[in-house]
Amino acid sequence: MTEMIVDGQPLPFVEGQTVAAALVATGRLAWRTTRVGHRPRGVFCGIGVCFDCLVTVDGAPGQRACLVPARPGMTVTTGEGDDD
């Protein structure tokens, strides 16, 4: 199994998984909150139509975790979103 770094911690994933799939496989169902109301968000549609699963990947913010293939050594940061 290979690892990426999520919020400073190693996270294992299987080749072919997206960032969102790897997060869900380890039990994380939400990884950001909305600015207003701080409602939890994670994967909703799983096909890149919505923006609930946003993360920062290797310093690039606003990436949809359900579309980004997990890569060894990539750095993912979760946190607050840009919507309400």
Residue pairs with C-beta under 8 A, 6 or more apart in sequence:
1 12
1 13
1 14
2 12
2 13
2 14
2 15
2 70
2 72
3 10
3 11
3 12
3 13
3 72
3 73
4 10
4 11
4 13
4 19
4 22
4 70
4 71
4 72
4 73
4 74
4 75
4 76
5 11
5 73
5 74
5 75
5 76
6 23
6 76
6 77
6 78
7 76
7 77
7 78
11 22
11 23
11 26
11 76
12 22
12 26
13 21
13 22
13 25
13 70
14 22
14 25
16 69
17 25
17 69
17 70
18 65
18 66
18 67
18 68
18 69
18 70
19 55
19 57
19 63
19 65
19 66
19 68
19 69
19 70
19 74
19 76
20 42
20 43
20 46
20 53
20 64
20 65
20 66
20 68
21 66
21 70
22 70
23 31
23 42
23 43
23 65
24 42
24 43
28 42
29 40
29 42
29 43
30 40
30 41
30 42
31 41
31 42
31 53
31 55
31 65
31 78
32 40
32 41
32 42
32 53
32 54
32 55
32 78
32 79
32 80
32 81
33 39
33 40
33 41
33 80
33 81
34 41
34 80
34 81
34 83
34 84
35 80
35 81
35 82
35 83
35 84
36 84
37 84
38 80
41 52
41 53
41 54
41 81
42 52
42 53
43 52
43 53
43 65
43 66
44 50
44 52
44 53
45 52
45 66
46 66
47 66
48 64
48 66
48 67
51 62
51 64
51 81
51 83
52 81
53 64
53 65
53 66
54 61
54 62
54 63
54 64
54 65
54 81
54 82
55 63
55 65
55 68
55 76
55 77
55 78
56 62
56 63
56 76
56 77
56 78
56 79
57 63
57 68
57 74
57 75
57 76
58 74
58 75
59 75
62 82
65 76
